[in-house]
């Protein structure tokens, strides 16, 4: 028990520092690669911080534990929107670009709906997994092309400001991001291990552990990177991180896991969680659409919903 508590504290420390350095390195990469901070948030940060979900779900699928494989992804997406964006927007109001409302969020919602439609048939097979991965590749390719066009136009309008923004050598930025990812993944892993051990001692089921401890634990990189981005005024990166993670979790995490081995039993016990995941995505879109920003009071509502969901999952199951 004492060792588990040490794991939790050490994991939190690694997540805090990893999130701090990840933002710095990612901003430098965005400038060097001539990409917007939003696209870096959607891709480098969003996908990178979702690597714990990929590792956990793939391993769980191989072990035949669909409860943790699915619960991890669905719970993470709910946590990303309700907890992470909720807390982040309380700290700093998060504005939304037009492309976020017209393309990024609708794409994430589409991935949610397609996944739930397939999952409710009882299994997610290899064909569905391949389609999901291909959808993600096409989406990322489109975003990169559009971002480079937009950044090139901005550079022509104000070349001096663009040059001054390049503060870090590319190799150093890449190394900083890599080290940050490793620290955050390791920190999340030992935190989840400590929390899961304590939960199992208390008799908590795998489904509940997957939807709560594992889901929240693997979402911690997103939480700390988004909070750090907001604190540093990089709100585009903060929201891009969450939207990118949401799409990545469904299309790549579930996609790759189901390619490795079909995931069965996906329609058992998750109906409420699936519905809430889609509802949270729609609610986020409505909040952002109203004033093109996520305000503090909206963040409070999202956080309250998450607390209620967490309580329901733990108490009722």
C-alpha positions in Angstrom: 0.0 0.0 0.0 2.8 2.4 0.9 4.7 1.6 -2.3 1.5 2.2 -4.3 1.1 5.7 -2.7 4.7 6.4 -3.7 4.0 5.4 -7.3 1.0 7.8 -7.4 3.0 10.7 -6.1 6.0 10.1 -8.3 3.7 9.7 -11.3 2.1 13.0 -10.6 5.5 14.8 -10.4 6.6 13.3 -13.8 3.3 14.4 -15.4 3.6 18.0 -14.2 7.1 18.5 -15.4 6.5 16.5 -18.6 3.5 18.6 -19.4 5.5 21.8 -18.9 8.3 20.8 -21.2 6.0 19.2 -23.8 4.3 22.6 -24.4 7.6 24.4 -24.9 8.9 21.7 -27.3 5.7 21.5 -29.2 5.5 25.3 -29.8 9.0 25.3 -31.2 8.2 22.4 -33.5 5.1 24.2 -34.8 7.1 27.2 -35.7 10.0 25.2 -37.3 7.6 22.9 -39.3 5.5 26.0 -40.3 2.4 24.5 -38.7 -0.2 26.2 -36.5 -0.2 25.5 -32.8 -3.8 24.1 -33.3 -2.5 21.4 -35.7 0.4 20.5 -33.5 -2.1 20.1 -30.6 -4.3 17.9 -32.8 -1.3 15.7 -33.9 2.0 15.8 -32.0 0.5 16.6 -28.6 -2.9 15.0 -29.1 -1.6 11.7 -30.4 1.5 11.6 -28.2 -0.5 12.1 -25.0 -2.8 9.3 -26.1 -0.1 6.7 -26.3 -0.9 5.4 -22.8 -4.4 4.6 -24.0 -3.0 2.8 -27.1 -0.6 0.7 -25.0 -3.3 -0.2 -22.3 -6.1 -1.0 -24.8 -3.9 -3.0 -27.1 -2.5 -5.1 -24.2 -6.0 -5.5 -22.8 -7.4 -6.7 -26.2 -4.6 -9.2 -26.5 -5.5 -10.6 -23.0 -9.1 -10.8 -24.0 -10.2 -8.1 -21.5 -12.6 -6.0 -23.5 -13.8 -4.3 -20.3 -10.6 -2.5 -19.8 -9.8 -2.1 -23.6 -13.1 -0.4 -24.3 -13.6 1.2 -20.9 -10.2 2.9 -21.1 -11.0 4.6 -24.4 -14.6 5.6 -23.7 -13.7 6.7 -20.1 -10.7 8.7 -21.4 -12.8 10.5 -24.0 -15.4 11.4 -21.3 -12.6 12.5 -19.0 -10.9 14.5 -21.8 -14.0 16.6 -22.5 -15.6 16.8 -19.1 -12.6 16.9 -16.7 -9.7 18.2 -18.7 -11.4 20.9 -20.8 -13.6 21.7 -17.8 -10.6 22.3 -15.5 -8.6 24.0 -18.2 -11.3 26.4 -19.1 -11.8 27.3 -15.5 -8.2 28.3 -15.4 -8.3 30.1 -18.7 -11.1 30.8 -21.1 -10.5 28.7 -24.3 -11.4 30.3 -27.6 -12.3 28.2 -30.6 -11.3 28.8 -34.2 -13.8 28.4 -37.1 -12.0 25.3 -38.4 -12.5 23.7 -34.9 -16.2 24.1 -35.1 -16.6 23.2 -38.8 -14.1 20.4 -39.2 -12.2 19.2 -36.1 -15.1 18.7 -33.7 -17.5 17.3 -36.3 -14.8 14.8 -37.3 -14.4 13.8 -33.6 -18.1 13.4 -33.2 -18.3 11.3 -36.4 -15.7 9.0 -35.1 -17.7 8.7 -31.8 -20.9 7.8 -33.6 -19.3 5.3 -36.0 -17.6 3.6 -33.2 -20.7 3.3 -31.1 -22.7 2.0 -34.1 -20.2 -0.7 -34.7 -19.6 -1.5 -31.0 -23.3 -2.1 -30.4 -23.2 -5.0 -32.8 -21.2 -6.9 -30.3 -17.6 -6.7 -31.6 -15.1 -4.5 -33.4 -13.3 -6.4 -36.1 -10.2 -6.0 -38.2 -11.9 -4.4 -41.2 -13.4 -1.7 -38.9 -10.0 -1.2 -37.4 -8.3 -0.7 -40.7 -11.0 1.8 -41.8 -10.6 3.8 -38.6 -6.8 4.1 -39.1 -7.2 5.1 -42.7 -9.8 7.8 -41.7 -7.3 9.2 -39.2 -4.5 9.3 -41.7 -6.7 11.2 -44.3 -7.8 13.6 -41.6 -4.2 14.4 -40.4 -3.0 14.8 -44.0 -5.7 17.3 -44.7 -5.0 19.3 -41.5 -1.3 19.5 -42.2 -1.8 20.7 -45.8 -4.3 23.4 -44.7 -2.1 24.5 -41.8 1.0 24.9 -44.0 -1.0 27.1 -46.4 -2.3 29.3 -43.6 1.1 29.6 -41.9 2.8 30.4 -45.2 0.3 33.2 -45.8 0.9 34.6 -42.3 4.7 34.5 -42.8 4.4 36.5 -46.0 2.3 39.2 -44.2 4.6 39.4 -41.2 8.0 37.7 -41.9 9.8 39.3 -39.0 7.4 38.1 -36.4 7.5 34.6 -37.9 11.3 34.5 -37.7 11.4 35.8 -34.2 9.1 33.0 -33.1 11.6 30.3 -33.9 13.3 30.2 -30.6 14.6 26.6 -30.4 16.6 24.4 -32.6 14.5 21.6 -34.2 16.6 18.8 -32.8 16.4 20.2 -29.3 12.6 20.7 -29.6 12.2 17.1 -30.8 14.3 15.8 -28.0 12.4 17.8 -25.5 9.1 16.5 -26.7 10.4 12.9 -26.8 11.7 13.1 -23.2 8.5 14.8 -22.1 6.4 12.0 -23.6 8.5 9.3 -22.0 8.3 11.0 -18.6 4.5 11.4 -18.9 3.8 7.9 -20.1 6.0 6.4 -17.4 4.4 8.7 -14.8 0.9 7.8 -16.0 1.8 4.1 -15.9 3.1 4.0 -12.4 0.2 6.2 -11.2 -2.3 3.8 -12.8 -0.5 0.8 -11.4 -0.5 2.2 -7.8 -4.2 3.3 -8.1 -5.3 0.0 -9.6 -3.6 -2.1 -6.9 -5.3 -0.1 -4.3 -8.7 -0.4 -6.1 -8.4 -4.2 -6.5 -7.6 -4.5 -2.8 -11.0 -2.7 -2.2 -12.8 -5.2 -4.5 -13.5 -2.9 -7.5 -14.4 -4.6 -10.9 -12.3 -4.5 -14.1 -15.1 -2.5 -15.9 -15.1 0.2 -13.2 -11.3 0.3 -13.1 -11.2 0.6 -16.9 -13.8 3.5 -16.9 -12.3 5.4 -13.9 -8.8 4.7 -12.7 -7.3 3.5 -16.0 -9.2 6.0 -18.1 -8.4 9.0 -15.9 -4.8 7.8 -15.4 -4.2 7.4 -19.1 -5.8 10.9 -19.6 -3.4 12.5 -17.2 -0.9 13.5 -19.9 -3.7 15.3 -21.7 -4.8 17.0 -18.5 -1.3 18.3 -17.6 -0.3 19.3 -21.1 -3.6 21.1 -21.6 -3.4 22.9 -18.3 0.2 23.9 -18.9 -0.7 25.1 -22.4 -3.6 27.2 -21.1 -1.3 28.7 -18.3 1.2 29.7 -21.0 -1.6 31.2 -23.2 -1.4 28.4 -25.8 -5.1 27.8 -25.8 -5.2 26.5 -29.4 -2.8 23.8 -28.4 -4.9 23.0 -25.3 -8.2 22.4 -27.2 -6.3 20.8 -30.2 -4.8 18.3 -27.7 -8.2 17.1 -26.5 -9.9 17.0 -29.9 -6.9 15.2 -31.4 -6.9 12.7 -28.5 -10.6 12.0 -28.9 -10.2 11.2 -32.6 -7.0 9.2 -32.0 -8.6 7.2 -29.1 -11.4 5.9 -31.3 -9.8 5.6 -34.7 -6.2 4.6 -33.8 -6.4 3.1 -30.2 -9.5 1.0 -31.0 -8.5 0.6 -34.6 -5.0 -0.8 -33.9 -6.3 -2.9 -31.0 -9.0 -4.5 -33.1 -6.5 -5.1 -36.0 -4.2 -7.0 -33.5 -7.2 -9.0 -32.3 -11.0 -8.4 -32.8 -12.5 -6.9 -29.6 -15.6 -8.8 -28.6 -18.4 -8.1 -26.0 -18.4 -4.4 -26.9 -22.2 -4.1 -26.4 -22.2 -5.4 -22.9 -22.6 -2.9 -20.1 -21.4 0.2 -22.0 -24.7 1.7 -23.4 -24.8 4.5 -20.9 -21.1 5.3 -21.3 -21.4 5.3 -25.1 -24.4 7.7 -24.9 -22.6 10.0 -22.4 -19.4 10.1 -24.6 -21.5 11.3 -27.6 -23.5 13.7 -25.4 -20.3 15.3 -24.1 -19.0 15.8 -27.6 -22.2 17.5 -28.7 -22.3 19.6 -25.5 -18.8 20.8 -26.1 -19.7 21.7 -29.7 -22.7 23.7 -28.5 -20.7 25.5 -25.8 -18.0 26.5 -28.3 -20.5 27.4 -31.0 -22.4 29.9 -28.8 -19.6 32.5 -28.4 -16.7 30.7 -30.1 -15.1 30.1 -26.7 -15.4 27.8 -23.7 -16.2 30.0 -20.8 -15.4 29.4 -17.1 -19.0 28.7 -16.1 -19.2 26.1 -18.9 -16.1 24.6 -17.6 -17.7 24.3 -14.2 -20.7 22.5 -15.8 -18.4 20.1 -17.6 -16.5 19.4 -14.3 -19.7 18.8 -12.4 -21.0 16.3 -15.0 -17.7 14.5 -14.7 -17.9 14.3 -10.9 -21.5 13.0 -11.2 -20.4 10.4 -13.8 -17.5 9.2 -11.7 -19.7 8.9 -8.7 -22.3 7.0 -10.6 -19.7 4.6 -12.1 -18.1 3.9 -8.8 -21.2 3.6 -6.6 -23.7 2.1 -9.0 -21.3 0.4 -11.5 
